[in-house]
Amino acid sequence: MSIFNYLVENPVTRKIGMTIIGLGLLSSQKLAYADTLFRAAKGPKDFQLDQRFNYSENDADVKTSSSNTILKYWPSATPIFASVNIPYKQIESPKSSSEGLGDLTLTFGPRIKTDNLHLLPFVSYTFPTGDNDAKPALGNGRKDLQIGQALTWFSDDNKSQLNAVVAYTFTGENDKRINPPNELYAGFLGGTKLSDNIIVGAGANGTIKNNGDYAVNGRLAGRYTFNPTYNIELNYDKTLFSKTLPEANTLGLWFRVNF
């Protein structure tokens, strides 16, 4: 039995998939790391705008609502990629709360395509635009440099895909003269078409710091494509196991426009 048939015929995976899509459609009537569907594949037009809304709660009873505005540029005439990520956060902890701009990130790199494989080597630079003195902090108070590799592979019939990314972050010294350990991030997300408009996927991602702290998350994802211009994506992440780092549940609902 193929992966496609298994996902459609198995009652458990079918229920998960339809729940994801149903929530996405309901929200649309009112709705990086991350490993996403079509992670390294260029959109149908030169520009792509993401508006990503995320909500998470961790085991320290910290609740975070965030809105990330991400503008991507990948011109058809030139195999390059660039993006800017502008986050806005609202954080509530048992003792305090804060709200404001987070740390801005610029990313760029070449685009490589060979048959069914899309490759996106990239460099990212994060600026300390968030308030590190807020309680809880809205930013890291430092400049970080990240290098990584993202890929997307499509099956010959274009019904299945595999997305993956590996990235290493060189953390800078923050405004309190503290230099946290560097980080290695890796993740994958497999996806299968249920119809021309609906894709569901599952995968995992994790971070390990140079001091040995780590966290591994499972992810469920679903996308509904209205047309080549508009689509929505719903993601759910849950920490499976960790050392020292907080365990969290995160729900993300993303609008995407190609233009």
N, C-alpha and C positions, 0 to 999 in steps of 0.2 A: 504494500500500500504506500502511495506517495505521501509526502508531508502535507501536500494540499488536501488530499482526500482524508487524511487522518484528522486534520484540523476541522474540516467541515463535518465529518461523520461522528467524531467522538463527542459525546454530549457535554463533557466537562470543558474541553477547549472551545466548543461552539458557544457555550454559555458565556465563557470569559470574553470571547471575541465580540459577541453581540452586546454584552454589557458595556464594553469599551466604546463600541460604535454608538450604542443607544445614548450613553451619557454625552458623547461628543455632539450628537445631533440635537439633543435636548438643550445643551448649553449654547449651541450655535444659534438657536432661536432667540436667546436673550443676549457664550464665548464669542560645558562645555564644557561644557564637556558633554555634555550629554551625548550619549550615543543615540542617534536618531535614525529613522528610516531615510534612505537615500543620503547617508551621511556625507559622502564625498562626491556625489553625482551632481553635476551642474543642473540648475533649474532651466525651465524652457525659455527664459528671457534673461537679459543681462543683469537685472537687479532683482533682489528678493528681500522682502521685509518681513521679519518675524516679530510678532508680539506675543511673548510667552508669559503666562501667568502660572505661578507655582505656589503651593501651600504645603508646609511641612511642620511636623511636630516631632520632637526628639525625646529621648528618655530622661532628659533634664527638665522636661515640661517647658521647653522653649518653642514658641510658635512663630513661624516666619512666613509672611506673605511677600512675594516679590513679583515685580513686573520687569521683564527684560526686553528692551527694544533693540533688535539686531538687524542691521542693514548689511547686506552682502552684495558684492560686485564681482561678477565673473563674466567678462565680455566674450562674446562668441568669436571675435576676431583674434583674440590673444589668450593663450592658455595660462591665465593668472587668476588669482583669487584674493580678495581682501574683504574684511568685515570690521564693523565696530559694534561693540556690545555695551549698552548703557543700562545698568540695573538700578531699580528703585526698590527699596525694602521697607517693610514694617515688621519690627521684631518685638515680641512680648515674652518676657521671662517672669518668673514668680516675684521678682523684686523690682523690676524696672521695665521700661519700654522705650523704643526709639523708632524714628522714621526718617527716611531721607535717601539721597543718592548713594549708591554703592561705588565700587571701584570699576572704572572704565577700562575696557580691554580692546586693543587693536590686534588684528590677526591678518597675516598675508602669506602667500606662497604660490608655487606653480601648480597647474593642473595637468595630470597625466592620464591618458586613456588608451588602453590596449584591449581591443575586442570587448569582452564583458566586464573588464576590470577598470575601475576609476580610482586613481591615487591622488591624495592631497597632502603632500608634505607641507608643514606650516610652522611659522614662528609667531608667537603671541607675546605682547607686552602689556602688562597691567599697571595702570597708574593709580596712585593713592587718592582718588577723588572722594571716597567715602570718609565719613567722620570716624576716626579711630578712637576718639575720646568719648563718643556717645556710649551710653550704657543701656543695652548691649551695643557693642561696636558695630558700625555700619560698613567699615572698611578695614583693611589690614594695616594701613599706615606705612606701606612699603611698595617698592617697585619690583615686580616679578617678571622673569623671562622664562618662557616655555617653548620647547621645541617638540614637535610631534609628527606623527604620520597617521592619516585617516584613509580608509579604503571602503569602497562599496563594490561588491561583485553581484552580477545578475545572472540567473540561469538562462539557457538558450531560449526558452519560451517566455522569458521575462516575468514569470509568475513567482519566482523566489529570489530572495536577495540576502546577502550577508554583509553587515556593516561592522567595522572594527576601528579602534583608535588606540594608539599608545602615545603618551605624552610625558615629558619630564620637565618639572618646574624647578628652576633655580630661584629660590626665595631670596629677597633682599633684606637688608636691615631695616626694621621699622623705626618710627619716630621716637621710640623708647630705647633705641640702640639694642634691640633684640633681633637676632637673626634665626628664625625658626628653621627646622630641618627641611631639606629639599624633599620633593614629592614625586613619586612615579604613579601615573594613572593609566589604567587599561580597561577596555570594555569591548563588548560585542553585542550585536542585536541582529537576530535572524528575522526575516519577514516573509510572509506568504500572502498572495492575493486571494481574497475570497470572491471578488468581483472586479469589474473594471474600475470601480470607485473606492473599494474598501481593501485595506491592507492591515493585517494584524501581525504582531511580532513579540518575541520574548528574548531576553538575554540577561547579561550581568555586567556589572562594572565595579571597579574597586580602586582604592587609593592606599598606597603604602608610603610611609614617611621614612626618612633615613634613620630615625631613632627606633624603628621597629613598630610603631603604631600603625594600625591599618583598619580599613572598613571595607566590606564587600556587600554589594547591593544586588538584588534581583530586580528586573524591570519587565513590565508588560507595556505594550504600545499598540496604538491603533491610529490609522489615518483615514479620513474621508476626503476625497478629491471631488470638488464640485465641477471644476473645469481647469484648463491649464493655468488659469490665473489665481484661483483660490483653493486652499485646502485647510483643514483643521487636523490637529493631532492631539491625542490624549495619552499621557504617560503616567504610570504608577510605579514608584520605586519603594522597596522595603529593604532595610538593612538585614542581611542574613546572619552575619557575625562580624565582630569587631574587637579590637584591642585598644582601649583608652578612648578612641574617637566615639562621639555620640552615635547612638542607634536611632534611626528616624524612619518615618513614613512620609512620602512626598507624592503629591498629586499635581500634575502639570497639564494645563490646557493651552494649546498654542494655535494662534491664527497665522496664516502665511499668505502673502500676496506676491506674485511674480509680475514684474513690469519692465 
